[in-house]
Amino acid sequence: QQQVKQSPQSLIVQKGGISIINCAYENTAFDYFPWYQQFPGKGPALLIAIRPDVSEKKEGRFTISFNKSAKQFSLHIMDSQPGDSATYFCAAKWMDSSYKLIFGSGTRLLVRP
Amino acid sequence: SQTIHQWPATLVQPVGSPLSLECTVEGTSNPNLYWYRQAAGRGLQLLFYSVGIGQISSEVPQNLSASRPQDRQFILSSKKLLLSDSGFYLCAWSLKGNQPQHFGDGTRLSIL
C-alpha cells in the first residue's frame, strides 16, 4: 500500500528552468513533510521540510508548496542547475510517531547544461 | 557537529553467508537510530529503529535483525543471506522528538 505517491519518476529540465516534483498522500495523520536529495552512491540529505499549518516554505532556490485540502505537496527548484541533478524523495511522518517516515518512490532529475 | 559512519561501502556475499553491517554516530548522545533498505528505483523502507541501547523495533518481517550494543552503534545482521536481501542499506539518526533524520552514505550489498 503506497501511502505517498510521487511523480514524475524522471524529469529532464534545461539549465535555468523550473523543476517541479509532486507528491500526494492518502492519510491525514501525517504532520511533517520533508524532501530529501540523493546523489549517486550517497545517502539522502535533508533538503527542506514543511508542516501542514504552512502553505509554502522557501529556502533559496527550493520551495515547498503544500495543499492540505488536496493532500498534495510539491517541490519547486527555481533556476535549476546541472549540480541539482540527483534523485529527490518526498516523505511524510506519522502524527503519533517521532520516527516513522513514509517515503515516495523518488524522482530522478537531470538538468541539462 | 554530528557525523554518521557506515561500513563497508560495498559488499558482495554468497547466498547463505552471514552479514554484519555497522553504523556509528558521533557528536551526539542518545540518538534515535534507523536502518532502511532502498531497492533500485524505489523509495526507502524502514527496517528497524532504536530509541536506546538494547531497544530495537522491527517494522517489517524479514531475514534480518538489528542490535544496538552501545549508545551510538547500530548493527544490522543476518545469519543466512538470501538473494532477496540484495540492496542499498542506509543507517540514519535523529535527535529525540520531532527531529529530522540524517542518513549515512549506505552500504551496497550484492548477494551472489
Boltz contact constraints between the chains, C-beta under 6 A:
constraints:
  - contact:
      token1: [A, 42]
      token2: [B, 105]
      max_distance: 6.0
  - contact:
      token1: [A, 43]
      token2: [B, 90]
      max_distance: 6.0
  - contact:
      token1: [A, 43]
      token2: [B, 103]
      max_distance: 6.0
  - contact:
      token1: [A, 43]
      token2: [B, 104]
      max_distance: 6.0
  - contact:
      token1: [A, 43]
      token2: [B, 105]
      max_distance: 6.0
  - contact:
      token1: [A, 43]
      token2: [B, 106]
      max_distance: 6.0
  - contact:
      token1: [A, 44]
      token2: [B, 103]
      max_distance: 6.0
  - contact:
      token1: [A, 46]
      token2: [B, 100]
      max_distance: 6.0
  - contact:
      token1: [A, 89]
      token2: [B, 43]
      max_distance: 6.0
  - contact:
      token1: [A, 98]
      token2: [B, 97]
      max_distance: 6.0
  - contact:
      token1: [A, 98]
      token2: [B, 98]
      max_distance: 6.0
  - contact:
      token1: [A, 99]
      token2: [B, 32]
      max_distance: 6.0
  - contact:
      token1: [A, 99]
      token2: [B, 49]
      max_distance: 6.0
  - contact:
      token1: [A, 103]
      token2: [B, 43]
      max_distance: 6.0
  - contact:
      token1: [A, 103]
      token2: [B, 44]
      max_distance: 6.0
  - contact:
      token1: [A, 104]
      token2: [B, 43]
      max_distance: 6.0
  - contact:
      token1: [A, 105]
      token2: [B, 42]
      max_distance: 6.0
  - contact:
      token1: [A, 105]
      token2: [B, 43]
      max_distance: 6.0
  - contact:
      token1: [A, 106]
      token2: [B, 43]
      max_distance: 6.0
